[in-house]
Amino acid sequence: MKTLIGSVDRITENTAYIILNDDEHELQFSLDLLPEGVDEGMALTITIQRNKEEEIRLAREIEELRKGLDL
């Protein structure tokens, strides 16, 4: 698991731009994905974690789609 810390640089209609503390990377998030009331200047912690269950689900879904193309 990786944890990133950044601050909200700016907010447009539906997007928040978060500058990571390394000052080299900017992430864009839909406001729907962020905590209610998020505002410019706020600090956020973002956790990135591998989701093996979702990988398996997606692999199965792709396999089913491929089988459907072999008609």
N, C-alpha and C positions, 0 to 999 in steps of 0.2 A: 504494500500500500504506500502511496506517495501523497504527501500533504503539501499543498501550495498555499501561500498567503499572498494576497494582493489587495489593492484598494480600487474602489469604483472611481474611474477617471471621469466618465461622463455617461449620461443617459440620454438616448434619443427616444422616439415614440415608443418603441417596443424592445429596445436593445440596451443592455448595459455593457460598457467597455471596462474591463478590469485589467489594470496594469499589475503584473506580478512583481514581487519585491526585488527581482533581479533587474528591473528596469529595462529589460530587453524584450519581454514578451507581453503581448496584449491578447486577452481572450474576450470573445463576444458571447454573451448569453442573452437569450430571450428573457424578458422581465418575468415571464410566467414561471421560470425555473428558479428564481431567486426568492429569498425570504420577503414577505410582505413588508413594505415600507423602506426597502433598500433605497439609498440615496447617495449622491456623489460624495466622495470623501470617506465613505464607510469602509472598514477593513473586513475582508471575508476570508474564510478558510475553505479551501476546495480540496476534497479528498478524491483521489483517483485509485480505483481498485478494480482488479480484473474480475469479470463476472463469468465464471466458467459455465454456470447453468444457462446463461443467455447464449453463450457460444454454441453449446450443444443444441439448443432450441433453433438457433439460426442455421446451423449446419443441416439439421433435419429438414427445415423449411426449404432451404436451397436444394437439397437432394430431391424433395418432392417436386419442386418446380422443374428440375432437370428431367426427372422421369416423365413429367407431363409433356416436355418438348420432344421426347423420343417417339411420339406417336407415329 
